[in-house]
Amino acid sequence: MSRHSDIFRLLNIQGADAANAISSVLMKHEAFSGPYLCLGPDLVIGYAQNYRASAETGLGKAPAASLEVNTDHWGADHCINSDLVPGVLFANRDVANIPDVSFRDIPFLMINKHMDQSHLKPPSEQTRRGQENIEERLKGLGYL
Amino acid sequence: MMMKMLAQGGVPIVMDGQREADEDNPNGYFEIELSKKLKDGEIRWVYEAQGKAVKVISYLLEYLPGDLTYDIIFMEREIHEVLASQKKMLARRGEVSSISDEEMEAQFRDHLKAVKYSIVVF
């Protein structure tokens, strides 16, 4: 069976809710690069929302059922499609009241203070006189 | 040098060849003249350059369209070397600078600080 037919089959696996369990399958050269590419897995699975590799699978076991309901605590995601979870923020307090958490929220999460960013301006507005001198210099050099 | 390395590595480069090689850059300039007009709002060419490498001086970075995502290789050189190189280039071009090296150095340092910060924040 070809690699492409494997991918097709994986992408068409559906759960009891008739939703696709896997939303992306990448071949290793699509997922990784560099000198250790040959050591990568043949296929990199990206699970869809509400699906994950089971805890048993993570421990190297191969349960008889392909799909099973997870009745344990959902404390982590295993191999979810990285487009669905592009980053992870670990916090020891509830962040439910912070929509669209960004790195800019880290000061608040750390010291309970918001960073005042109202004074931040682009470079051209920060050092007006310096900008004029630099502009004159760059024109003299032919870069402007 | 970085643009040449990228080109040798197979990265498509956006350049128009309008600025010819000279004593300062014997291998030519890997630039596009339109980049000089970013501040004037000439940004259409940037959308056509997606997936390619383009040289943009730090002074003009903030004028790149904000609705695109960029991978930036920020080239930094020891400031005294930059100023010494600029003096030679200015002399060859018959240009005279009215700004002292000390003043220029301080302003370049402020500029670099602001540009680096803006790359992260804006």
Interface residues (C-beta under 8 A of the other chain):
Chain A: Q117 L120 P122 P123 S124 Q126 T127 R129 G130 Q131 N133 I134 E135 E136 R137 L138 G140 L141 G142 Y143 L144
Chain B: R19 K36 I57 Y59 L60 E62 Q86 M89 L90 R93 E95 S97 I99 E103 M104 A106 Q107 F108 D110 H111 A114 V115 Y117 S118 V121 F122
